[in-house]
């Protein structure tokens, strides 16, 4: 009886260890899932970025100092699930060497995405961040960061992901006044999914 019980306990211990180990890292980037998976324990909003997950070939166009549009720059933009499927990370690799990325976490208490941005162009002590969320009726993700205009007019730097699908998306960064009646586009990106 004791031998059976001990054998049962040993089997139970190893089985629970295997189950725990699988759950511990079941949603990370792997050979089988090169962009990770959304964790079912994450807020359902983790799937707001589902169509963006993967690698896109993009054209990035920004303003010159004289406010004309510069020539487009080729770049890749990769989105993946991180922290065992509890957040989203993205990374851009640009032909001009100015790479960047973000870590995107959803805060269920505020019902908002918080996006922390970093780039090779600088290393600030505190990463700039945007917040906002999915506008379901428009199929857009809209994020804001307080940013006065050069003349001091209060406003925001607004980022919008639009036309999101399994085959690609558009992105625009623009300055808007607080009422969003005035907008001035500063940067735009068009992306096509590499393997839709």
N, C-alpha and C positions, 0 to 999 in steps of 0.2 A: 504494500500500500504506500509506504513512504517513498520507495523507488519510483512508483508511478507518479506520485504527487510531485516529486523533485523533477522528474523528466518533463512533466506538464509545465511546471514553473519555468524551467529552462527554455522550453519551446516558446512559451508565452513571452518571455523576456526578449528572445531574439526576434520574434515576429513583431513585437511592438517597436523594437529598435529599428528594424527595417522599414516599417510603416512611417515612423517618425522621421527617419533620414530621408525618405522619399518626399514627404510633405515639406520638409525643411528647405529643399532646393528644387522642387518639382517645376517651378516656373521661371528658372533662370535661363540665360542664354546658353544654348547647348548645340551640339552638332545636329540633333534632331529638330530643335527650335532655335534657329540662329538669331532670332529677335526676341526670344523669351515668350512668355505667355502671361495674360492677365490672371492675377490670383483671384479665385472666387471669394476670398475673404476681404479683398479690397473693395472700396466703395464702387458701386456700379458705374460711376463716372469714369473709371479707369478706361472704359471702352470708348470714351469721347474721341480718343486718338487712334482708334482701331484702323481706320482707313489710311492713316499715315504711317503705320508700322511697316518697316522695310526700308529699302534704299531707293531713292529717286535720283534721276539725273535732272539737273535744274539749270536755269539761267537767272542770274542775280544782277539786277540793275539798280544803281543808286545815283543820287544827285552829285554833280560836281560842285565845287565851291561857288561857281557862277550860277548855280541853280539849274543848269541844263542837265539832261540825263547822260550819264556815262555809257560807254559801250558795255553790253552784257558780259558777265564773267561766268564761265562754266563752273559748276560745283556739284558735288553729291551731297545729299541730305539723308541721313539715316536716323530712323526712330526705332527704339527698342524698349521693352519692358525691363526695369531694373528692380533691385531690392526684392527679389523673389516675386516679381509681378505686382508689387504694390505702388510703383511709380513709373514714370516714363522719362527716358533720357533721349536727347537728340544730339547729333554732331554734324557739322558742315565741314567739308573739305573743299576749299576754293582754289581755282587755278592760279590766283594771284598770291597764294600763301597766307591769306587772312582767314584762319579757321576759327570756328566758334561752336558753342553748344549750350544746352540748357538741361536743367533737371526740373521735372514737372511733377508736383505733388498736389493731390486733391485734399482739401481740408473740409471734412464733412460738417464741422461746427459752423464754419462761415459759408459753406456751400459755394466755395470758390477754388479755382486752380491757383496755385502759387508757382510762378516760373522764375527760376534763378538763372541768369545768363552769364556766360563767361566767354572770353575771346583771347586770341593771341595778340590783339592790338593793345592790351593793357592788363595789369594785374591789380585791380582795386582791393582794398582791405575788406570791403563788403561788396558782395555781388549785387548788381542791379536786379530788381525783380519787378515782374508784372503780375497782375491778378485779374481774374475774370472767369469766363466759362463758355459753355456751349449754348448757342441760341438755336434750339432744336427746330423752330419753325423756319429758320433761314439756312439750316445746316452750316453754320459758321461757328468758329471758336474766336471770341473777341477778348483781348487782354489789354489792360491799361496800366500805365505808369505815369505818375504825376511828373509833368515836364513843362515848365513855363517856356514860352516862345523867347527868342533872343531879345525882343523888346520888352520882356517882362510880363506879357499877357498870360494869365493863368490858362493852363491847358494840360493835355495828356499826350503821351506818345501811345498811340493805339496800334495794336497788332491784330490783323484779321487773317485767319485761315478760311478760305472759301472754296467752293466747287470741289469739296473733298469727296473722293471716290477711291475705289480699289486701283484706279489707273493713274491717279495723281491729284494735285491740288494747286491752288494759287495762294500767295501770301502777300500781304502789303503792310508796310510800316508807315504811319503818317502822323503828323501833328494835328490835333484837333483842339478846338476851344472847349471849355467846360460844357457848353450847351450842345456841342457837336454840330453846330451850324456852319462852322468853317473847318475845312480840312486841307492839309497840304501834304501830298504824298512825298516821302523821302526815300523809300526803298521798296522795290517790288521783286518778287521771285515767282517763276512758274516752274512747276515740277511734274515730271512724268515718271511713274513707277517703273523701275528697271525690270522686275519680274512680277507683273500684276497677277 
